[in-house]
Amino acid sequence: MRLFNVLKSWLSALSFRTGVVVLLMCVPFYVLSFLQFMLPIGIEVKGVLWIVLFGMAKLFQYAGIAILGVNGLSRIKAIFKKKGTTER
């Protein structure tokens, strides 16, 4: 439990920009985790690739959320709301 708290405090000390970059890194891994099913390889290899790539996507997603925190997520939501109102 102590290691979890140390890791969480270290992640939350990183900047907003770092959190956004880490959070965006989950997108390519999600895409790769499903695109690899189209490769002409064995089903066992596809299963292993899916577990590894999907796991990496989840790792980046949760790490990015931990870095951003509640304030960072509300900041991102405000940015998207602002863009949505200016396009109308």
ChimeraX attribute file (.defattr): number of C-alpha atoms within 10 A of each C-alpha:
attribute: neighborCount
match mode: 1-to-1
recipient: residues
	/A:1	6
	/A:2	7
	/A:3	8
	/A:4	9
	/A:5	10
	/A:6	11
	/A:7	12
	/A:8	14
	/A:9	13
	/A:10	12
	/A:11	19
	/A:12	18
	/A:13	11
	/A:14	14
	/A:15	12
	/A:16	19
	/A:17	12
	/A:18	14
	/A:19	24
	/A:20	18
	/A:21	12
	/A:22	20
	/A:23	22
	/A:24	15
	/A:25	18
	/A:26	23
	/A:27	15
	/A:28	12
	/A:29	21
	/A:30	17
	/A:31	13
	/A:32	16
	/A:33	21
	/A:34	14
	/A:35	11
	/A:36	16
	/A:37	16
	/A:38	8
	/A:39	9
	/A:40	8
	/A:41	10
	/A:42	9
	/A:43	11
	/A:44	9
	/A:45	12
	/A:46	18
	/A:47	14
	/A:48	11
	/A:49	17
	/A:50	20
	/A:51	13
	/A:52	14
	/A:53	21
	/A:54	19
	/A:55	16
	/A:56	18
	/A:57	23
	/A:58	18
	/A:59	17
	/A:60	21
	/A:61	19
	/A:62	15
	/A:63	19
	/A:64	26
	/A:65	19
	/A:66	22
	/A:67	25
	/A:68	26
	/A:69	16
	/A:70	10
	/A:71	10
	/A:72	19
	/A:73	18
	/A:74	12
	/A:75	14
	/A:76	14
	/A:77	12
	/A:78	12
	/A:79	11
	/A:80	11
	/A:81	11
	/A:82	11
	/A:83	11
	/A:84	10
	/A:85	8
	/A:86	7
	/A:87	6
	/A:88	5
